[in-house]
Amino acid sequence: MASILLGYGTGEGQTAKIVNRASECLVDRGHETTVKNLDELPPDFTIEEFDAVCIGASIHMGQHQPAVNEFVQTHRNDLEQLPTAFFQVSLSSASTDPSNRAEAAGYVDSFLEETGWHPDRIGLFGGALRYSKYGFLKRLMMKQIAKEATGDTDASQDYEYTDWQEVEAFAADFGTFVEGRLGLTRSVENDE
């Protein structure tokens, strides 16, 4: 099957959890995956050995991680030749308020415009509030953001908003797309 790079940027680790779940789903489909924190790549890293690429990033203060932007801009020409996917993790995506969800989609649009990348698949997932990992000032700021997005302002606990079935469906859809684009046939034993 395909060799798929899953690269990510993360703040408190929720994007890493999501990319690892997506990796498990793709491995279950028979693909070989490589998971990389884009903030820790060596300068000479290339994507030439991969058949497909999925990139995940979280939103903090309206921005994706700089390493994600840099990776996409550096490898944009190669990415355009491969089956690709992008997913974003944010509190806005967890909200039921249409204006918050539109805000999350706007972050994706801005990122794609800034980088000039056109991924084949795009996902938006709810993230997490990790009050236990925040310093005093960040905790106050996140409580303000959470008040509007989710209403979860009790800083004595953490909250997770990721819909894991959505993550698995996104990974399965990307796997199917990769298989079709590369002309691969899944073995029957992987379907059982």
C-alpha positions as CSV (number, residue, x, y, z in Angstrom):
1,M,0.0,0.0,0.0
2,A,1.0,3.7,0.3
3,S,3.7,5.3,2.4
4,I,2.0,8.3,4.1
5,L,3.6,11.1,6.0
6,L,1.5,12.5,8.8
7,G,3.1,15.8,9.9
8,Y,1.8,18.1,12.6
9,G,2.2,21.1,14.8
10,T,0.7,21.1,18.3
11,G,0.5,23.3,21.4
12,E,-0.6,21.1,24.3
13,G,-0.7,17.8,22.4
14,Q,-4.3,17.4,21.1
15,T,-3.2,17.6,17.5
16,A,-0.5,14.9,18.2
17,K,-3.3,12.7,19.6
18,I,-5.4,13.3,16.5
19,V,-2.6,12.6,14.1
20,N,-1.8,9.4,15.9
21,R,-5.4,8.2,15.7
22,A,-5.4,9.0,12.0
23,S,-2.2,7.0,11.6
24,E,-3.7,4.0,13.4
25,C,-6.7,4.1,11.0
26,L,-4.5,4.3,7.9
27,V,-2.3,1.4,9.2
28,D,-5.5,-0.6,9.7
29,R,-6.2,0.0,6.0
30,G,-2.8,-1.5,5.2
31,H,-0.8,1.7,4.7
32,E,2.7,2.5,6.1
33,T,2.7,5.7,8.1
34,T,5.4,8.0,9.4
35,V,4.3,10.5,12.1
36,K,6.5,13.6,12.4
37,N,6.3,16.7,14.6
38,L,7.1,19.4,12.0
39,D,8.8,21.5,14.7
40,E,11.5,18.7,15.1
41,L,12.4,18.0,11.5
42,P,16.0,18.1,10.4
43,P,16.8,20.9,7.8
44,D,17.4,18.3,5.0
45,F,14.1,16.5,5.4
46,T,12.3,15.7,2.2
47,I,9.0,14.2,1.3
48,E,10.2,12.4,-1.9
49,E,10.0,8.9,-0.3
50,F,6.2,9.3,0.5
51,D,3.3,8.6,-1.7
52,A,0.9,10.9,0.2
53,V,1.0,13.5,2.9
54,C,-1.4,14.6,5.7
55,I,-0.7,17.7,7.7
56,G,-2.4,18.7,11.0
57,A,-2.1,22.0,12.9
58,S,-3.9,23.7,15.8
59,I,-5.0,27.3,16.1
60,H,-3.6,29.4,18.9
61,M,-4.3,33.1,19.0
62,G,-5.6,32.9,15.4
63,Q,-2.4,31.3,14.0
64,H,-1.1,27.9,13.1
65,Q,2.3,26.8,14.3
66,P,5.1,28.5,12.3
67,A,6.7,25.1,11.6
68,V,3.6,24.0,9.7
69,N,3.5,27.2,7.6
70,E,7.2,26.8,6.9
71,F,6.9,23.1,6.0
72,V,4.0,23.7,3.6
73,Q,5.7,26.7,1.9
74,T,9.0,24.8,1.6
75,H,7.4,21.6,0.1
76,R,4.5,23.2,-1.7
77,N,5.5,22.1,-5.2
78,D,6.1,18.5,-4.0
79,L,2.8,18.5,-2.1
80,E,0.9,19.6,-5.2
81,Q,2.1,16.4,-6.9
82,L,0.9,14.0,-4.2
83,P,-2.5,13.1,-2.6
84,T,-2.7,15.5,0.4
85,A,-4.9,16.3,3.3
86,F,-4.9,19.1,5.9
87,F,-6.7,19.2,9.2
88,Q,-7.1,21.9,11.7
89,V,-7.8,21.6,15.5
90,S,-9.5,24.5,17.3
91,L,-12.1,25.3,20.0
92,S,-14.0,27.2,17.3
93,S,-14.6,23.9,15.5
94,A,-16.1,22.4,18.7
95,S,-18.7,25.2,19.0
96,T,-22.3,24.8,17.8
97,D,-22.4,28.5,17.0
98,P,-22.3,29.0,13.2
99,S,-20.2,32.2,13.5
100,N,-17.5,30.3,15.6
101,R,-17.5,27.5,13.0
102,A,-17.2,30.0,10.2
103,E,-14.2,31.6,12.1
104,A,-12.5,28.2,12.2
105,A,-13.1,27.8,8.4
106,G,-11.7,31.3,7.9
107,Y,-8.4,30.2,9.6
108,V,-8.1,27.4,7.1
109,D,-8.9,29.7,4.2
110,S,-6.2,32.2,5.3
111,F,-3.7,29.4,5.8
112,L,-4.3,28.0,2.3
113,E,-4.1,31.5,0.8
114,E,-0.9,32.4,2.6
115,T,0.8,29.1,1.7
116,G,-0.6,28.7,-1.8
117,W,-1.4,25.0,-1.0
118,H,-4.4,23.2,-2.3
119,P,-4.9,19.9,-0.3
120,D,-7.3,17.3,-1.6
121,R,-9.0,16.8,1.7
122,I,-9.6,19.2,4.6
123,G,-10.9,18.4,8.1
124,L,-11.8,20.7,11.0
125,F,-11.8,19.1,14.5
126,G,-12.6,20.3,18.0
127,G,-9.6,20.4,20.2
128,A,-9.1,20.5,23.9
129,L,-8.8,22.9,26.8
130,R,-5.8,21.8,28.9
131,Y,-6.2,24.1,31.8
132,S,-3.8,21.9,33.8
133,K,-1.0,22.8,31.3
134,Y,-1.6,26.5,31.1
135,G,0.2,29.2,33.1
136,F,-1.8,31.8,35.0
137,L,-2.1,34.3,32.2
138,K,-2.9,31.7,29.5
139,R,-5.5,30.1,31.8
140,L,-7.3,33.5,32.1
141,M,-7.1,34.1,28.4
142,M,-8.3,30.6,27.5
143,K,-11.2,31.0,30.0
144,Q,-12.3,34.0,28.0
145,I,-12.1,32.2,24.7
146,A,-13.8,29.1,26.2
147,K,-16.7,31.3,27.6
148,E,-17.7,32.2,24.0
149,A,-16.7,28.9,22.2
150,T,-17.8,26.2,24.6
151,G,-18.8,27.6,28.0
152,D,-16.3,25.4,29.8
153,T,-14.6,27.9,32.1
154,D,-14.0,25.6,35.2
155,A,-10.2,25.7,35.2
156,S,-10.0,22.9,37.8
157,Q,-10.4,20.3,35.0
158,D,-9.4,19.7,31.3
159,Y,-11.9,19.3,28.5
160,E,-11.6,17.4,25.2
161,Y,-13.9,18.2,22.3
162,T,-12.5,16.0,19.6
163,D,-15.0,13.8,17.8
164,W,-13.0,10.6,17.3
165,Q,-15.5,9.2,14.9
166,E,-15.0,12.3,12.7
167,V,-11.3,11.8,12.9
168,E,-11.6,8.1,11.9
169,A,-14.0,9.0,9.0
170,F,-11.5,11.7,7.8
171,A,-8.6,9.2,7.9
172,A,-10.7,6.5,6.1
173,D,-11.8,9.0,3.4
174,F,-8.2,10.1,2.9
175,G,-7.0,6.5,2.7
176,T,-9.7,5.7,0.1
177,F,-8.7,8.8,-1.9
178,V,-5.0,7.9,-1.8
179,E,-5.8,4.3,-2.9
180,G,-7.9,5.6,-5.8
181,R,-5.3,8.2,-6.8
182,L,-2.5,5.7,-6.7
183,G,-4.5,2.9,-8.3
184,L,-4.1,0.7,-5.2
185,T,-6.4,-2.2,-4.4
186,R,-7.1,-3.0,-0.7
187,S,-6.8,-6.6,0.2
188,V,-10.0,-8.3,1.5
189,E,-8.4,-9.2,4.8
190,N,-8.1,-5.5,5.7
191,D,-11.8,-5.0,5.3
192,E,-12.8,-7.7,7.9
